[in-house]
């Protein structure tokens, strides 16, 4: 307080801060005062500032020095419990494969924290590939060992976060890789249980044995199928509908064998189902059966995790699987279809769903077929002409219009000397005898030649990208590329075909929804693109 004598005003301010600190400042006019500057709080004047206090003699505090009163006992620091856990896949891992570490953290409070840091000194026998998660990730260069650090700001109570680190295992077979991550909170916060601020996990390393002896490939939306030279079928990727045929419904990031199926000569992948053609001319199917696409004749939907025979169908020479339907070519040149039929993709003149095969109307002398990844179907006749039916909103039938649909085959305009076709979501590609590739759909209802492609011997169509194999064993792609399905090392989409990087000696190609696969002459498989469901078969989902 202060007592003034005379006409001079008192001019000062008091600031009370959140941390309990009190600051007093003085301006002009503080003359002829009997001041007592301090804090009592009902106690002896232990906080009195002697330089600014005089109870008996007048004092001048004009523009006097600022006084800061600091709490004798600092306020308690906020508390929080930061918990860290870690998982990894795969385990074991082959030398040269990638390991994905998923680091989960949660703040249990009772307070929020302004920031925290997660640190991983990458273990010996690994090199950095990538990191992702909220906040900022600092890491060594790709291909080197070092320290990965995540820094995250302003984390609320009861908030969980996940951070991902991908490394390549370089340790020798037989090694054990032990990875430990630690987390820390800033000094302004007390962690009530620091013992749970770290997590460790081990991974066993085994010799790399490439998946080999493959004869041909196929791809579904999010799974990949291979036919081995011994006639067995092996698949990997999404398996929620049993489309891998191993009797389970769990994702497999490495190949698993289809149950009790031998003597297979051809394979096909649909949206969530798979087909196989046996040497006796019968067709077998497994996976999703929501719309009768397995052709088992059952009047209800089910998940079929093991192969079942398609009813009433023999003498088959080729098969193809669409999104929710299936197609087969018989040795008499007729085409048979079953499954979903909302856009007339079965070609029987109706839009009626079929749970057993029906013959496509008015079509014979067929030599090649392809079922689209949406709802149109394409066939090549012995005379080299192409015929199509089903959805046509985007001109995918190639007959010059964008009529909504055709429930019976129509001839593709101006296209002859074709030997192979492949149908994507809303587009179609065709390979001519001269090695050129032609495409239509995606609002271009008339075939046009694909630029920069010649000497092509095989092709396939994904959801919205194309893939072609040249006679020299190189692979070329074009179209959508958000997931790297074009294999050129970028995510840039292409309207002109480009060569897939670092790939040669290829004998077969396949395209899934957003991934691609190639078979090499040594019987091994290369994959690239989206891997959310393990469809690349490298033991990871990254």
VOBAVO-475699 format. One record per atom (N, C-alpha, C): residue in three letters; y, z, x. Coordinates in steps of 0.2 Angstrom, whole numbers, plus 5000, padded with zeros to 4 digits. Example, Ala and Ser with C-alpha at 12.3 -4.5 7.8 and 13.67 -1.06 7.14 Angstrom:
2
Ala497250395066
Ala497850395062
Ala498450395066
Ser498950355064
Ser499550365068
Ser500050395064
//
This chain:
542
Unk499450005004
Unk500050005000
Unk500650005004
Unk501249995002
Unk501849995005
Unk502450015001
Unk502950055004
Unk503550085000
Unk504150045004
Unk504550015000
Unk505049975003
Unk505750015001
Unk506250015006
Unk506850045005
Unk507449995005
Unk507849985001
Unk508349935001
Unk508149874997
Unk508549814998
Unk508449754994
Unk507949704996
Unk507549725002
Unk507149675005
Unk506449675001
Unk506249614999
Unk505649604995
Unk505049615000
Unk504449624997
Unk503849635001
Unk503449565000
Unk503249535005
Unk502849465005
Unk502249465009
Unk501649475006
Unk501049465009
Unk500549445005
Unk499949425008
Unk499349405003
Unk498749435006
Unk498249445001
Unk497549475003
Unk497049425001
Unk496549405006
Unk496049355005
Unk495349395005
Unk494949395000
Unk494349425000
Unk493849375000
Unk493449375005
Unk492949315006
Unk492249335004
Unk491749285003
Unk491149305000
Unk490749345004
Unk490849345011
Unk490449385015
Unk490649455016
Unk491149475012
Unk491449545012
Unk492049555017
Unk492249505020
Unk492849505025
Unk493449505021
Unk493949545023
Unk494649545020
Unk495149535025
Unk495549485023
Unk496049465028
Unk496749475024
Unk497249505028
Unk497949515025
Unk498449475030
Unk498849435027
Unk499349395030
Unk500049415028
Unk500549415032
Unk501249435031
Unk501749385032
Unk502249375027
Unk502749325027
Unk503449355029
Unk503949325026
Unk504649345028
Unk504849405023
Unk505249445025
Unk505549495020
Unk505249565020
Unk504749575025
Unk504349635025
Unk504749685029
Unk505349705028
Unk505749745032
Unk505849815029
Unk505949865033
Unk506149935031
Unk505549965026
Unk504949955029
Unk504349985025
Unk504150045028
Unk503750085024
Unk503350135026
Unk502650115024
Unk502350075028
Unk501750045026
Unk501050085028
Unk500550075024
Unk499950095026
Unk499450035024
Unk499250005030
Unk498749945029
Unk498049965031
Unk497649965026
Unk496949985027
Unk496549985021
Unk495950005021
Unk495450005016
Unk495150075015
Unk495250105009
Unk494950175008
Unk494250175005
Unk494150145000
Unk493550144996
Unk493350224995
Unk493850264994
Unk493650334993
Unk493450374999
Unk493450345005
Unk493250375011
Unk493850395015
Unk493750425021
Unk494350435026
Unk494550365028
Unk495150365030
Unk495550305032
Unk495250275038
Unk494550265038
Unk494250235045
Unk494450155046
Unk494750125040
Unk494850055041
Unk495650045041
Unk496050095043
Unk496750085043
Unk496950055050
Unk497349995049
Unk497649965055
Unk498250005058
Unk498150035063
Unk498750075066
Unk499350035067
Unk499249975070
Unk499849935072
Unk500249915066
Unk499949915060
Unk500349895054
Unk500449955049
Unk500450015052
Unk500450075047
Unk500950125050
Unk501450155046
Unk501850205048
Unk502050245041
Unk501950305041
Unk502050345035
Unk502650385035
Unk503050385041
Unk503650435042
Unk504250395045
Unk504150335048
Unk504650305051
Unk504650235048
Unk505250205046
Unk505250135044
Unk505050085048
Unk504650035046
Unk504349985050
Unk504449915047
Unk504549865052
Unk504649795050
Unk504049755051
Unk503749725046
Unk503149685046
Unk503249615044
Unk503949595046
Unk504049525044
Unk503649475049
Unk503249435046
Unk502849385049
Unk502349425054
Unk502149475052
Unk501749515057
Unk501049485057
Unk500649505063
Unk500049475064
Unk499549485059
Unk499149435057
Unk498549435052
Unk498149495054
Unk497849535049
Unk497349585050
Unk496749565047
Unk496149565050
Unk495549555047
Unk495049615047
Unk494849635041
Unk494449685040
Unk493749665039
Unk493249675044
Unk492549655044
Unk492149715041
Unk491649695037
Unk491249745034
Unk490849785040
Unk490849845039
Unk490449885044
Unk489649865044
Unk489349865038
Unk488649845037
Unk488649775034
Unk488449725038
Unk488449655035
Unk487949645029
Unk488149595024
Unk487749595019
Unk487049565021
Unk486549585017
Unk485849565019
Unk485749485018
Unk485349455023
Unk485249385023
Unk484849365017
Unk484949305014
Unk484449285009
Unk483749275011
Unk483249285007
Unk482549275009
Unk482249225006
Unk481749195009
Unk481349135006
Unk480649135009
Unk480149105006
Unk479449105009
Unk479349025009
Unk479348995015
Unk479148925016
Unk478448925018
Unk478048885014
Unk477348875015
Unk477148805017
Unk476748795022
Unk476648725024
Unk475848715024
Unk475648665022
Unk474848645022
Unk474848575024
Unk474248555026
Unk474148485029
Unk473448455027
Unk473448395026
Unk472748355025
Unk472848295029
Unk472248265030
Unk472248195033
Unk471648155031
Unk471748095032
Unk471148045030
Unk471247985035
Unk470647955037
Unk470047975035
Unk469748035040
Unk469148055039
Unk468848105043
Unk468048095042
Unk467748075047
Unk467948055054
Unk468347985054
Unk468547975060
Unk468947915061
Unk468647875067
Unk468747815067
Unk468447775073
Unk469047765078
Unk468847755084
Unk469347745089
Unk469747675087
Unk470347675087
Unk470747615085
Unk470947615078
Unk470647665074
Unk470947665067
Unk471547715066
Unk471847715060
Unk472347755059
Unk472147815055
Unk472547875057
Unk472447935053
Unk473147945049
Unk473047965043
Unk473647975039
Unk473648055038
Unk474248085040
Unk474248155039
Unk474748165033
Unk474548205028
Unk475048225023
Unk475248295023
Unk475848315024
Unk476148375026
Unk476448405019
Unk476248455016
Unk476548475010
Unk476848545012
Unk477548545009
Unk477848615010
Unk478148635003
Unk478248695002
Unk478448724996
Unk478948784998
Unk479448794994
Unk479948854995
Unk479848894989
Unk479548954990
Unk479449004985
Unk479949054984
Unk480549054987
Unk481049094986
Unk480949164988
Unk481349214985
Unk481749204979
Unk482349164979
Unk482649144986
Unk483249104986
Unk483049034988
Unk483548994987
Unk483548924990
Unk483748924997
Unk483548875001
Unk483748875008
Unk484148815009
Unk484648815014
Unk485148765015
Unk484748705019
Unk484248715023
Unk483948665026
Unk483248695029
Unk482848645031
Unk482248675035
Unk481948615039
Unk481548625044
Unk481348575049
Unk480648585050
Unk480248525050
Unk479548515051
Unk479448485058
Unk479048505062
Unk478948475069
Unk478248465070
Unk478048405072
Unk477348395074
Unk477348365081
Unk477148395086
Unk477048375093
Unk476348335092
Unk476348265092
Unk475748225091
Unk475248245096
Unk474648255093
Unk474048275098
Unk473848225103
Unk473648245109
Unk473348195113
Unk472848155110
Unk472848085112
Unk472348045109
Unk472548005103
Unk473248015102
Unk473547975096
Unk474147945098
Unk474347895095
Unk475047865096
Unk475347855089
Unk476047855089
Unk476447855083
Unk476347785080
Unk476347785073
Unk476347725069
Unk476947725064
Unk477047775060
Unk477547775055
Unk477647855052
Unk478247865049
Unk478347925046
Unk478747915040
Unk478647955035
Unk479047945029
Unk479048015025
Unk479648025021
Unk479748085017
Unk480448095016
Unk480648145012
Unk481348165011
Unk481648185017
Unk482348175017
Unk482748195023
Unk482648145028
Unk482748165035
Unk482748125041
Unk482148135045
Unk481848075047
Unk481248085052
Unk481448055058
Unk481348095064
Unk481448075070
Unk480848065074
Unk480648015077
Unk480048005080
Unk480047965086
Unk479447965090
Unk479447915096
Unk479347845094
Unk479447805099
Unk479347725098
Unk478647715095
Unk478547665091
Unk477847645089
Unk477447635095
Unk476847665095
Unk476347645100
Unk476347705106
Unk476847755105
Unk476847805110
Unk476747875107
Unk476547915111
Unk476447985109
Unk477148025110
Unk477248085106
Unk477848115107
Unk477948165101
Unk478548185099
Unk478648235094
Unk478948195088
Unk478748215082
Unk478948195075
Unk479348255072
Unk479948245070
Unk480348295067
Unk480648275060
Unk480448315055
Unk480848305049
Unk481348355048
Unk481948335045
Unk482448375044
Unk482648365037
Unk482648415033
Unk482848415026
Unk483348465024
Unk483848445019
Unk484348485018
Unk484348515010
Unk484648575009
Unk484748595003
Unk484148594998
Unk483648645000
Unk483048644996
Unk483048704991
Unk482948684985
Unk482948734980
Unk482248774979
Unk482348834976
Unk481748874975
Unk481248844971
Unk480648854973
Unk480048824969
Unk480048754970
Unk480248724975
Unk480248654976
Unk479748634981
Unk479348584980
Unk478848554985
Unk479048494987
Unk478848474993
Unk479048414997
Unk478348395000
Unk478348325001
Unk477748295005
Unk478048245010
Unk477748255016
Unk477948215022
Unk477348185025
Unk477448125027
Unk476848085029
Unk476948055036
Unk476448065040
Unk476448045047
Unk475848005048
Unk475847945051
Unk475347895052
Unk475247885060
Unk474647895062
Unk474547885069
Unk473947845070
Unk473847815076
Unk473347775078
Unk472847825083
Unk472247825081
Unk471747865086
Unk471547825092
Unk471747855098
Unk471647815104
Unk471047855108
Unk470947915105
Unk470447965109
Unk469747925109
Unk469347945114
Unk468747925115
Unk468247945110
Unk467747905108
Unk467247935103
Unk466947995106
Unk466848045101
Unk466548105102
Unk467148155103
Unk467748135103
Unk468248185104
Unk468448215097
Unk468748275098
Unk469048305092
Unk469848305093
Unk470148275088
Unk470948275088
Unk471148335084
Unk471548375087
Unk471848435083
Unk472548425082
Unk472848425076
Unk473548415075
Unk473748485072
Unk474348505074
Unk474648565072
Unk475448545070
Unk475648565064
Unk476348555062
Unk476648625061
Unk477248635063
Unk477648695061
Unk478248685057
Unk478448735054
Unk479048725050
Unk479548785051
Unk480148775051
Unk480648835052
Unk481248825047
Unk481548885046
Unk482148895042
Unk482648915046
Unk483348895044
Unk483848915048
Unk483948995049
Unk484349015054
Unk484449085056
Unk484849125050
Unk485149085045
Unk485449115040
Unk485049135034
Unk484349125035
Unk483849145030
Unk483249175033
Unk483049235030
Unk482449265032
Unk481849245029
Unk481349215033
Unk480749195030
Unk480249255029
Unk480049275023
Unk479749335022
Unk478949335024
Unk478749275026
Unk478049265028
Unk477949215033
Unk478249225039
Unk478149165044
Unk477449145046
Unk476949185044
Unk476249165046
Unk476049105043
Unk476349085037
Unk476149025034
Unk476548965035
Unk476948965041
Unk477448915042
Unk477148865047
Unk476448865048
Unk476148815052
Unk475448795049
Unk475248735051
Unk474548715048
Unk474248675053
Unk473548675054
Unk473148635059
Unk472648605056
Unk472448545058
Unk471848515055
Unk471548475061
Unk470848465061
Unk470448425066
Unk470148365063
Unk470148315067
Unk469848255065
Unk469348235070
Unk468748215068
Unk468148195073
Unk468248115074
Unk468148095081
Unk468248025082
Unk467547995084
Unk467347945081
Unk466747905082
Unk466847835084
Unk466347805087
Unk466347735090
Unk466547685084
Unk466947645086
Unk467147595081
Unk466647535080
Unk466347535074
Unk465847475073
Unk466147435067
Unk466347375069
Unk466647325064
Unk466147315058
Unk466447305052
Unk466047285047
Unk465947205048
Unk465247185048
Unk465147115050
Unk464547085046
Unk464347025048
Unk463846985045
Unk464046975038
Unk464646955037
Unk464946935030
Unk464946865029
Unk464646845024
Unk464646765022
Unk465246745018
Unk465546775014
Unk466046755010
Unk466446815007
Unk467046805004
Unk467546855002
Unk467746844995
Unk467946894991
Unk468346884985
Unk468746944984
Unk469246944980
Unk469746994979
Unk469847004972
Unk469847064969
Unk470147084963
Unk470847104963
Unk471147134958
Unk471847164958
Unk471947204964
Unk471547264964
Unk471647314970
Unk470947334973
Unk470447284973
Unk469847294977
Unk469647234980
Unk469247234985
Unk469047174989
Unk468247174989
Unk467947114989
Unk467247114988
Unk467047064994
Unk466447084997
Unk466147045002
Unk465447035001
Unk465246975002
Unk464446955002
Unk464246945009
Unk463746995010
Unk463446985017
Unk462946935017
Unk462746915023
Unk462246855024
Unk461546875022
Unk461446945021
Unk460746965018
Unk460746965011
Unk461246945007
Unk461346935000
Unk461547004997
Unk461747055000
Unk461947114997
Unk462747104996
Unk463047144992
Unk463747144990
Unk464047214992
Unk464547214996
Unk464947274998
Unk465647264996
Unk465947324994
Unk466647314991
Unk467047384993
Unk467647374993
Unk468147434994
Unk468747434991
Unk469147484990
Unk469747484986
Unk469647524980
Unk470047504975
Unk470147544968
Unk469447544965
Unk469247604962
Unk468647604959
Unk468647644952
Unk469247654949
Unk469347694943
Unk468847664938
Unk468647604938
Unk468247574932
Unk467547554935
Unk467447584940
Unk466747564943
Unk466647494946
Unk467247464948
Unk467247394950
Unk466947384957
Unk466747444960
Unk466447434967
Unk465647434966
Unk465447454960
Unk464747444959
Unk464247494962
Unk464547544965
Unk464147594969
Unk463947654964
Unk464047654958
Unk463847704953
Unk464447764953
Unk464947754956
Unk465447804956
Unk466147774953
Unk466647824953
Unk467247794950
Unk467847824955
Unk467647834961
Unk468147864966
Unk468347804971
Unk469047804973
Unk469247754978
Unk468847764984
Unk468647704987
Unk468347694993
Unk468747654998
Unk468947685004
Unk469347655009
Unk468947615014
Unk468347625013
Unk467847585018
Unk467347555013
Unk466947505016
Unk466447465011
Unk465947515009
Unk465747505002
Unk465147534999
Unk464747474996
Unk464047484996
Unk463647434993
Unk463547444986
Unk463547384983
Unk463347384975
Unk462647404974
Unk462547444969
Unk461947474968
Unk461347424966
Unk460847424970
Unk460247384968
Unk460347314966
Unk460747274971
Unk460847204969
Unk460747164976
Unk460247124975
Unk460147074981
Unk460047004979
Unk459946964984
Unk459846894982
Unk460546854979
Unk461146884981
Unk461746854978
Unk461946804983
Unk462246744979
Unk462446684983
Unk463246674982
Unk463546714977
Unk464246704976
Unk464546764972
Unk465146784974
Unk465546844971
Unk466246824968
Unk466446864964
Unk467146854961
Unk467446924959
Unk468046924960
Unk468446984958
Unk468946974952
Unk468947014947
Unk469347014942
Unk469947074942
Unk470247084937
Unk470747134937
Unk470447204939
Unk469947224935
Unk469547284937
Unk468847284936
Unk468547224937
Unk467847204936
Unk467647154941
Unk466947154943
Unk466747114948
Unk466147074945
Unk466047014948
Unk465446964946
Unk465046954952
Unk464446944951
Unk463946914956
Unk463546864953
Unk463346814957
Unk462946754955
Unk462346764960
Unk461746774957
Unk461146774961
Unk460746704962
Unk460346704966
Unk460046644968
Unk459546614962
Unk459446654957
Unk459046634952
Unk459446604946
Unk460146604947
Unk460546574942
Unk460846624937
Unk460646684938
Unk460946734933
Unk461546764936
Unk461946794931
Unk462546824933
Unk462546894931
Unk462846934936
Unk462847014935
Unk463547034936
Unk463747084932
Unk464447114931
Unk464447184931
Unk465047214934
Unk465147284933
Unk465847304934
Unk466047364931
Unk466747384931
Unk466947394924
Unk467647374923
Unk467947384916
Unk467647334911
Unk467547364905
Unk467247324900
Unk467647334893
Unk468247344894
Unk468647354888
Unk468747304883
Unk468647234886
Unk468747184882
Unk468147134882
Unk467547164884
Unk466947124884
Unk466847084891
Unk467247094896
Unk467247054902
Unk466647054906
Unk466247104904
Unk465547104908
Unk465047064905
Unk465147044899
Unk464746994895
Unk464047024894
Unk463947094893
Unk463347124892
Unk463147124885
Unk463647104880
Unk463447094873
Unk463547164869
Unk463747214873
Unk463747284870
Unk464347284865
Unk464347314859
Unk464947314854
Unk465447364856
Unk465447394862
Unk465947444863
Unk466147444870
Unk466747474871
Unk467047474878
Unk466747534882
Unk466647524888
Unk466347574893
Unk466547554900
Unk466347604904
Unk466447594912
Unk465747584914
Unk465647524917
Unk464947514920
Unk465047514928
Unk464747564931
Unk464847574938
Unk464247544942
Unk463747514939
Unk463247484942
Unk463147414939
Unk462847364942
Unk462847294940
Unk462347294934
Unk462547254929
Unk462147234923
Unk462147164922
Unk461647134919
Unk461547064918
Unk461947034913
Unk462346984914
Unk462746944908
Unk462146914904
Unk462246924897
Unk461746904893
Unk461746834891
Unk461146804890
Unk461046734888
Unk461346684893
Unk461346694899
Unk461746644904
Unk461246634910
Unk461046574910
Unk460546554916
Unk460846484919
Unk460546464924
Unk460746404927
Unk461446394930
Unk461746454932
Unk462446454934
Unk462546434941
Unk463046404943
Unk463146374950
Unk463746404953
Unk464246424948
Unk464846454951
Unk465146504946
Unk465546554948
Unk465846604944
Unk466546614946
Unk466946644941
Unk467646664943
Unk467846724938
Unk468246764940
Unk468446824936
Unk469146824935
Unk469446834929
Unk470146844927
Unk470346914926
Unk470846924923
Unk471146994923
Unk470647034918
Unk470547004912
Unk470147044907
Unk469546994905
Unk469346944908
Unk468846894906
Unk468546864912
Unk468046824910
Unk467546794915
Unk467346724914
Unk467246684919
Unk467046614918
Unk466446594922
Unk466046554920
Unk465446534923
Unk465346454922
Unk465146424928
Unk464946354928
Unk464246344928
Unk463946304923
Unk463246294924
Unk463046234927
Unk462346224929
Unk462146164933
Unk462146104928
Unk462346104922
Unk462346044918
Unk463146024917
Unk463546054921
Unk464246044921
Unk464646074915
Unk464346114911
Unk464746144906
Unk465046214908
Unk465546234905
Unk465846304907
Unk465846354901
Unk465646414903
Unk465546464898
Unk466046524900
Unk466246554895
Unk466746614896
Unk466646674891
Unk466846724893
Unk466846784889
Unk467346834891
Unk467546884886
Unk468046934887
Unk468646924883
Unk469246944885
Unk469846944882
Unk470046874880
Unk470346864875
Unk470546794873
Unk471246794869
Unk471646834870
Unk472246834866
Unk472746774867
Unk472646734873
Unk473046674874
Unk472546614874
Unk471946624871
Unk471546564871
Unk471246544878
Unk471246594882
Unk470946584889
Unk470246574890
Unk469846584884
Unk469146574884
Unk469046494882
Unk469446464879
Unk469446394878
Unk468946374873
Unk468846414868
Unk468346404863
Unk468646384856
Unk469346374857
Unk469746354851
Unk469946404847
Unk469846474849
Unk470046524845
Unk470446574850
Unk470646634847
Unk470946684851
Unk470546754850
Unk469846744848
Unk469446794847
Unk469046824853
Unk469146884854
Unk468746914860
Unk468046904859
Unk467746894865
Unk466946884865
Unk466646924870
Unk466146964868
Unk465747004872
Unk465146974875
Unk465046914873
Unk464446874876
Unk464746804877
Unk464446764882
Unk464646704884
Unk464746654878
Unk465246614878
Unk465346554873
Unk465546494877
Unk465346434875
Unk465446374878
Unk466146354877
Unk466546324882
Unk467146304882
Unk467146234878
Unk467546224873
Unk467546164869
Unk467646104873
Unk467246044872
Unk467445984874
Unk467445974881
Unk467146014885
Unk467246004893
Unk466545994896
Unk466445944900
Unk465845934903
Unk466045904910
Unk465445894914
Unk465545864921
Unk466045904925
Unk466045964924
Unk466446004928
Unk466146024935
Unk466546024940
Unk466246044947
Unk466546104950
Unk467146124947
Unk467446184950
Unk467846224945
Unk467946294945
Unk468246334940
Unk468646384943
Unk469146414940
Unk469546464942
Unk469846504936
Unk469746564936
Unk470046614930
Unk470746644933
Unk471246644929
Unk471946664931
Unk471946744931
Unk472446764935
Unk472546834935
Unk472946864929
Unk473046814925
Unk473346844918
Unk472946814912
Unk473046754910
Unk472746724904
Unk472746654904
Unk472646614910
Unk472446544909
Unk471846524914
Unk471546474912
Unk470946454916
Unk471046384918
Unk470746364923
Unk470746294926
Unk470046264928
Unk469946204927
Unk469346174929
Unk469446104932
Unk469046084937
Unk469046014940
Unk468445984938
Unk468545914936
Unk467945874933
Unk467745834939
Unk467145804938
Unk466845764944
Unk467245704946
Unk467745684941
Unk468145624942
Unk468845644946
Unk468845714948
Unk469445734952
Unk470045754947
Unk469945744941
Unk470545774936
Unk470445844935
Unk471045874933
Unk471045944932
Unk471245964925
Unk470846014922
Unk470946024915
Unk471146104914
Unk471546124910
Unk471746194909
Unk471846214902
Unk471746284901
Unk471846304894
Unk472046384895
Unk472346404889
Unk472546474889
Unk473346484889
Unk473646534892
Unk474346544891
Unk474746484895
Unk475346474892
Unk475646414895
Unk476446424894
Unk476646494894
Unk477346504893
Unk477746484899
Unk477446484905
Unk477746474911
Unk477546404914
Unk477246364910
Unk476946294912
Unk476346294916
Unk475946354916
Unk475446364920
Unk474846314919
Unk474846274913
Unk474346224912
Unk474546154915
Unk475146144917
Unk475346084921
Unk475346024917
Unk475346024910
Unk475345964906
Unk476045944903
Unk476545974907
Unk477245954906
Unk477645994901
Unk477346044898
Unk477746084893
Unk477646154894
Unk478046194890
Unk477946274891
Unk477746294884
Unk477346254880
Unk477046284874
Unk476746354875
Unk476746394870
Unk476446464871
Unk475746464874
Unk475346424871
Unk474646424873
Unk474246364871
Unk473646354874
Unk473146304872
Unk472546334871
Unk472146334866
Unk471546364865
Unk470946314867
Unk471046254868
Unk470646204871
Unk470846174877
Unk470446144881
Unk470646114888
Unk471146054886
Unk471646054891
Unk472145994891
Unk472145974898
Unk472345914899
Unk472345874905
Unk472945894909
Unk472945914915
Unk473445924919
Unk473745854921
Unk474445844921
Unk474745784921
Unk474745754928
Unk474545694929
Unk474645654935
Unk474345684941
Unk473745714941
Unk473445744946
Unk472745724947
Unk472545684952
Unk471845664953
Unk471645684960
Unk470945664961
Unk470645674968
Unk470745744970
Unk470645794965
Unk470645864967
Unk469945884967
Unk469845934972
Unk469145964973
Unk469146034972
Unk469646074972
Unk469646144971
Unk470346164968
Unk470246224964
Unk470846254960
Unk470846324961
Unk471446354960
Unk471446434960
Unk472046444955
Unk471946494951
Unk472446514946
Unk472746584948
Unk473346594948
Unk473646654949
Unk473846684943
Unk474446724943
Unk474646754936
Unk474946704932
Unk475546674934
Unk475846624930
Unk475846554933
Unk475446544938
Unk475446474942
Unk474746454944
Unk474746394946
Unk474046364948
Unk474146324954
Unk473646324959
Unk473646284965
Unk473046244965
Unk473046184967
Unk472546134968
Unk472446104975
Unk471846094977
Unk471746064984
Unk471445994983
Unk471845944985
Unk471645874985
Unk471145854991
Unk470745804990
Unk470345774995
Unk470645765001
Unk471345745001
Unk471645725007
Unk471945795011
Unk471745855008
Unk471945915012
Unk472645935010
Unk473045905005
Unk473645925003
Unk473545974997
Unk474046014996
Unk474046074991
Unk474546054986
Unk474446064979
Unk474846054974
Unk474946114969
Unk475546124966
Unk475546184963
Unk476046174956
Unk475946214951
Unk476346214945
Unk476346274942
Unk476746284937
Unk476846354933
Unk477446384936
Unk477546454934
Unk478146484935
Unk478746444933
Unk478746414927
Unk479246374924
Unk479346304927
Unk478846284931
Unk478846214933
Unk478146184930
Unk478246154924
Unk477646134921
Unk477246064923
Unk477546044929
Unk477245974932
Unk477045994939
Unk476445964941
Unk476245984948
Unk476745954953
Unk476845994958
Unk477245964964
Unk476845984971
Unk476945954976
Unk476645964982
Unk476946024986
Unk476546064988
Unk476746124992
Unk476946104999
Unk477546125001
Unk477846095007
Unk477446125013
Unk477446095019
Unk477246115025
Unk476446125025
Unk476046095021
Unk475346115021
Unk475046045021
Unk474546035026
Unk474145985026
Unk473446005030
Unk472945965030
Unk472345985033
Unk472046045030
Unk472146065024
Unk471846125020
Unk471146115018
Unk470746165019
Unk470046155017
Unk469846205012
Unk470246255011
Unk470146305005
Unk470746345004
Unk470746374998
Unk471346414995
Unk471146464990
Unk471646504989
Unk471646554983
Unk472346574981
Unk472346604975
Unk472946624972
Unk472946694971
Unk473446734973
Unk473546804971
Unk473946814965
Unk474146874963
Unk474646884957
Unk475246834957
Unk475546834963
Unk476146794964
Unk476246764971
Unk475646754975
Unk475746724981
Unk475046684982
Unk475146634986
Unk474646584988
Unk474346594995
Unk473746574996
Unk473446575003
Unk473046515004
Unk473046485010
Unk472746425011
Unk472446425018
Unk471846395019
Unk471546395026
Unk471546325028
Unk471746315034
Unk471746255038
Unk471146235041
Unk471046175043
Unk470346155046
Unk470346175053
Unk470946195056
Unk470946225063
Unk470846305063
Unk470646335057
Unk470546405057
Unk471146445056
Unk471746415055
Unk472346455054
Unk472446465047
Unk472846525045
Unk472946535038
Unk473646535036
Unk473846505031
Unk474546495029
Unk474646525022
Unk475246555021
Unk475346585014
Unk476046575012
Unk476246585006
Unk476846575003
Unk476946624996
Unk477546634994
Unk477646674988
Unk477946734989
Unk477746784984
Unk478046854985
Unk477746894990
Unk478146934993
Unk477946965000
Unk478147045000
Unk478347074995
Unk478547144995
Unk478147184999
Unk477447174998
Unk476947225002
Unk476647195008
Unk476947145011
Unk476747115017
Unk476147065016
Unk475947045009
Unk475347005008
Unk475346935011
Unk475946915013
Unk475946845017
Unk475746855024
Unk475746915027
Unk475546925034
Unk475946895039
Unk476546885038
Unk476946865043
Unk477346915047
Unk477246975046
Unk477547035049
Unk478247055046
Unk478347025040
Unk479047045036
Unk478847055029
Unk479347075025
Unk479247085018
Unk479747035014
Unk479846975018
Unk480246925015
Unk479846875011
Unk480046865005
Unk479646815001
Unk479846745003
Unk479346695002
Unk479346625005
Unk479246575000
Unk479646525000
Unk479546464996
Unk479246404999
Unk479146415006
Unk478846365010
Unk478346405014
Unk477746375014
Unk477146405017
Unk477246425025
Unk477046475027
Unk477146495034
Unk476446525036
Unk476346525043
Unk475746545046
Unk475646615047
Unk475046645045
Unk474946715046
Unk474946725053
Unk475246785055
Unk475346805062
Unk474646825065
Unk474546805071
Unk473946825075
Unk473246825072
Unk473146765069
Unk472546755065
Unk472246685066
Unk471646685069
Unk471346615070
Unk470646625069
Unk470246565069
Unk469546565069
Unk469246595062
Unk469646575057
Unk469546595050
Unk469146545046
Unk468646575042
Unk468146525039
Unk468246535031
Unk468546585029
Unk468646595021
Unk469246645020
Unk469546635014
Unk470146675013
Unk470046695005
Unk470446755004
Unk470446774997
Unk471146814996
Unk471346814989
Unk471946844988
Unk471846884982
Unk472146954983
Unk472146994977
Unk472747004974
Unk472947054970
Unk473547054966
Unk474147054971
Unk474147104976
Unk474647104981
Unk474347114988
Unk473747084990
Unk473447094996
Unk473047034998
Unk472947025004
Unk472546955006
Unk471946975011
Unk471446935011
Unk470946945016
Unk470646885019
Unk470446885025
Unk470146825028
Unk469546845032
Unk469046795032
Unk468346805035
Unk468446765042
Unk468246795047
Unk468246765054
Unk467546735055
Unk467546695060
Unk466946655061
Unk466346705064
Unk466546765067
Unk466046815069
Unk465846855064
Unk466046845057
Unk465746885052
Unk466146945050
Unk466646955054
Unk467147015052
Unk467646995048
Unk468047045045
Unk468547035040
Unk469147065042
Unk469747025041
Unk470447045042
Unk470747055035
Unk471147105034
Unk471547115028
Unk472247135029
Unk472747125024
Unk473447145025
Unk473747145018
Unk474247175018
Unk474647185011
Unk474647255009
Unk474647255002
Unk474647324999
Unk474047365000
Unk474047425001
Unk473447465002
Unk473447534998
Unk473747534993
Unk473847594989
Unk473147624987
Unk472647584986
Unk472047604983
Unk471447594989
Unk471647584995
Unk471147575000
Unk470947505000
Unk471247454997
Unk470947384996
Unk470947345003
Unk471247375008
Unk471247345015
Unk470647365019
Unk470247415016
Unk469647435019
Unk469647465026
Unk470247485028
Unk470347515035
Unk470247595036
Unk470047625030
Unk469947695030
Unk470547735028
Unk471147695026
Unk471747735024
Unk471947705018
Unk472547735015
Unk472847705009
Unk473547695011
Unk473747675017
Unk474447665020
Unk474447595022
//
